[in-house]
Amino acid sequence: MHGWRRPSCLVVVAATAAIVAAGCGSSNDSSSSGSSSGNGSSNTAKSKDPVKVLAILDMTGPTKFLGVADKAGLDSAVKYLNDKGGIDGRKVQLEVLSDNGDPTTSVTTLVKYIASKGKPDYLFGGSYSSIAAALQPVASRNKILSWSFGDGNNACLKDAAAKCGPFFSIGSQPQVQLTQAAEYFKSKGYKKIGIIDDQRDTSVTESEKLKTLLPEQGLEPVFATTPAKTVNVTPQMSKLKAADVDVVFSEQIGPAVGYVLQARKKLGWDVPVVFDISGASSSITSVADEALWKDQTSMQIFSDTDPKNADRYPGMQLMVDNNPEATKVKGGFGGQTINVAAFPWDAMMLLNSTMSATHSLDPVVNQKYMESHPMDDAATRGLMSTHKYTTDTHQNLGWAPQDFSIVPVAPVDNTGRLTSTH
């Protein structure tokens, strides 16, 4: 957070509330603000500047399903925090802007926001790695405290304090969920693993890891690559069938998950298909007919969405309780087969933990705190074991393989949890 040096009307935190009110009125198109109930602190939200949170999401484009879920999680977190008096006695103000799922538009959106309103105190930068990769240089250069789903092609993996500044990735390092997948394949007795990937940065990164990880586990990988955008993956699936693989591990996202299942049917092939985290986030039960996914089709999910793990991830219930509107829609929270909304929920809980400890809006102060203080907010955890960063890496080291599960494809209920894991 960077409240100490803001351009234009954003003044230093030390300024009086009267000056702030006169010079920096809040945005009219803020998506959510909530109401502060106070927490007994002498530093109430009335005597402090609000925490200004900006989220750049796809609310109108091809990955709108992610943006809608992200916003639902953010809305839940803002209400939860403001009902408890805000963050360190500061009211939270949320503004959501759409980038139509386009990395170039996301950068333009952030640059325009900074020019017109100054820097936000916190940025949730996009729902997937391509957007995060585009936003990271701008956020780092402007010293904006940021958590995004990823950091592109491992931009913040090494020498992160110098290269990325207060920009962090909240997602797991690929080897964590891939290790869980490899353990699953071994438990099923699979030997030859067919991998159908595309040319998105996330898939490229995963595939590179699998080239070494699977052989280390005694498994043989066979790759079939598609363009980043495609409507037909039958040639790639045919290649894997000819190689006589035991299982297909799909790294596709969005409508392409349906194309994988359609190709399997067209080829008359009964091979098991496992969708990775990207595929599971695509709401498989919505993009493909039940006949295509009912049998021999599984997905890698975050363990928090399995009702059997409810006690381990109490933040999920808090998130649901604080956004009843989201549960009125079929599937709730964007209708995802993994609850994408839990990412921004956890990000806001991390923001709360950090600022409550530092009592500061300064992004550098908060960056240094995060680099040296692992946080395990057990009472509000939605997704992962803990949050852990270092000066060398701003990728989250707190994930563990047990934070992921592979289960049969199933719809989600109105809380965003799976209706069944068979």
Buried (B, 14 or more C-beta within 10 A) or exposed (E): BBBBEBEEBBBBBEBEEEEBEEEBEBBEEBBBBBEBEEBEEEEBBEEBBBBBBBBBBBBEBEBBBBBBBBBBBBBBBBBBBBBBBBBBBBBBBBBBBBBBBBBEBBBBBBEEBBEEBBBBBBBBBBBBBBBBBBBBBBBBEBBBBBBBBBBBEBBBBEEBBEBBBBBBBBBBBBBBBBBBBBBBBBEBEBEBBBBBBBEBBBBBBBBEBBEEBBEEBEBBBBBBBBEEEBEEBBEBBBBBBEEEBBBBBBBBBBBBBBBBBBBBBEBEBEBBBBBBBBBBBBBBBBBBEEEBBEEBBBBBBBBBBBBEBBEBBBBBBBBBEBBEEBBEEEBBBBBBBBBBBBBBBBBBBBBBBBBEBBEBBBBBBBBBBBBEBEBEBEEBBBBBBBBBBBBBBBBBBBBBBEBBBBBBBBBBBBBBBBBEBE
